[in-house]
Amino acid sequence: MSKLDKPALAQLFTEARTRNGWKTDPLPESLLRELYDLVKFGPTAANSTPARFLFVTSPEAKAKLAALSSGSNGAKILRAPVTVIVGYDLDFPETLPKLFPHAPGAKDWFPDPVAKEWGALRNSSLQGGYFILAARALGLDVGPMSGFDNAGVDAAFFAGTNIKSNFIASIGYGTDEGLFPRNPRLGFDEAAKIL
């Protein structure tokens, strides 16, 4: 593998910004499928891949999700062409015989419900990070959000399942509307150590 060039690193990291404003261009289903087909390759513990992605595109579904969000997030959801609910499936061990076939007993590794939920949350968060990078790699902008009623979203969108919401992220082609100046980041010596 070789190091990505500066324009690619800028697109993924240094120049990428969280977007609040959106162009009205719809995103075709083929692009959403292409996005997932990149995300699915990100590593997770025991290849568990507990994340579930609900692409909210219809005006009715957007209105339902916007009503369950806090602050200015509702307006962002309504304006974005797509907002994705990144959830996690507590029944993920049931897929391990398919996803981790070289360990036939893997689905029995999670008898403790608290450990199972932590594993699902942790690994779906990893997948959510891959989702953001994959979207940027495909030329999309992303606006991740955590300000919403998780229990309300779970009842409205995941009723009858064992899926819980983790976070939401609008995707599309962003504008500079509502774009804040980039906030500072911690330097290496403030956030990292080498032992």
N, C-alpha and C positions, 0 to 999 in steps of 0.2 A: 504494500500500500504506500501511496505517496501523500505528502502533505497537500491539503487543498490550497488553491491560490488565494490571494488576498480578496478578490471580488467574491469568491464563494464564502470565505469566512465572514466577510462583511454582510452578505445576504443572510447567513445563518445566525450571526452573533453581533458583531460590532456595530453594524448600522441598522439592524432589525429593531423595530420598536413595537410596543404594545399599542394597537390601534383602537380608537374610540369612534372614528367616523369611517363610513363605508361608501364605495361606489355602489350603484344599484345593479350592476351586472350580476345575473344569476350564475350559479355554479352548476355545471352539468353533472348529472349522476356519474358519468364516466370519470370525472375528476375526483369525486368523493371516493369512488372505488379505487382509483389509482393511489389516492392518499392512504387509504387503509392498507392497500397492498404493500406500501413502504413501512407503515407503522408496525405491521405484524412481525417484522424481522428483528425488532429490538429485543434484547435478551431480558428474561425474567427468571426468577428462581424456579428451578425445575421445569422451565418452559411453561409455567403455569398460565401465563397470559390471561389474567382475570378481568382485564378491562373490557368494557362493553361501550360502544360508541353509538349514541342516538343522534342522528343528524336532523335537526329541527329546521324545516324549510317552509312549511305551509304557513300562511298568515294565521290560521287558527292555532296551530301548535306554538308559533312564536308568541302570540298573545297570551296563551296559557303559561308559557315559561316566563314571559316578561312580568306577569302579575305575581309571580312567586319570587321575583328578584328584589334586591334592595337598592336604595339610592338611585343613581343614574343608570344602573345596569339594565333596567327595563327598556329605556329608550335605545340603548346600544343593541339589545337583542332584536328589537323591532326593525332597526335600520339595517342590520347585517343581513347578507343574503342567506347565511347559514350560521346557526349556533349549535355547537355539539355538546351534548351532555356526556361527559366522561364518567362512566360508572364502574362499579366493580361487582362481579358476580360471586356471591358467597358459595355458590355451588360449583366453583371452578375445579375442585378435586375430581368431580365426575368426568371431566375432559382429560385428565392426566393419562388414562390408558392410551388415548390417541396421541396426546402431545408429548408424552415422556415414556414411550413404549419399552425402553430398555430397563425400566424399573417397574415391573408389574404391580407391586404393592404400593405405588406412590399415592394412590388416592386415599389410602388409609393413614397417611402421614399427618393428617390434620384433624385429630379427634377433638381437640380443644377449640371451642367456638371463638374464644378471644384471639388465640394464635391464628386461627383461620382468617378472622376479620383483619387482623394486623397484616398478615401476608397479602391478602387481597388488596387492602388499601395501599400498602407499600408498592406492590408490583404494578397496580393500576396507575399509581403516581408516576412510576418510571415510564409506563406506556404513554401517559399523558405528556411527559417531556418529549418522548420520541414523536408524538403527534405534532407538537409545536414545531420541532425541527423539520419533520417531513413536510408539513404545510409550507414552511418557508422555503424548503428546497424545491418545491413545485411552483414557487413564485407567488404564493399566497401570503397575506398578512394575517396576524392572529391577535385576538384580544381576550386573553384568559381572565376569568372572573371567579371569585369565591363568594361573592355577596348574594346569596339566595337562600331560600328556605329548603334545606335538604329533605326534611321529612315531607314537605309539601310536594317537592319535585318527585320524590320516590312514589308518593301516592298517586300523583297525576300521570306519571310516565312509566313507572315500573310496577304498577299494581299487579298482584298475582305472580310475581317473580321473586327471586332472592337477590335482586340487583339493587344496589344503593348508589346514590350519586356521590361523586368525589368532587369534581369542579366542572365548570362550563367554559367554553371558549368559542367566541365568534370567529369566523373565518371569511375571507373574501379578499377584495382588492381595496386596501385602505386609502383613506384620504388623510390630510393633515388636520382635519377638523378635530378640535379637542385634544390635539397632540401636546403633551406636556414636555418641557425641556427634560433631557435625560437626567435622571437622578444619579447621585454619586454611587459608587460601588466600593466595597471594602477592598483594600489592597492585600496583596499576598500575605504580608506579615501580620495583618489583622485577622485573617480568616484561615490561614493555612500554616502548617509546620512540616518540616522534613526531619524525620528521626533517623 
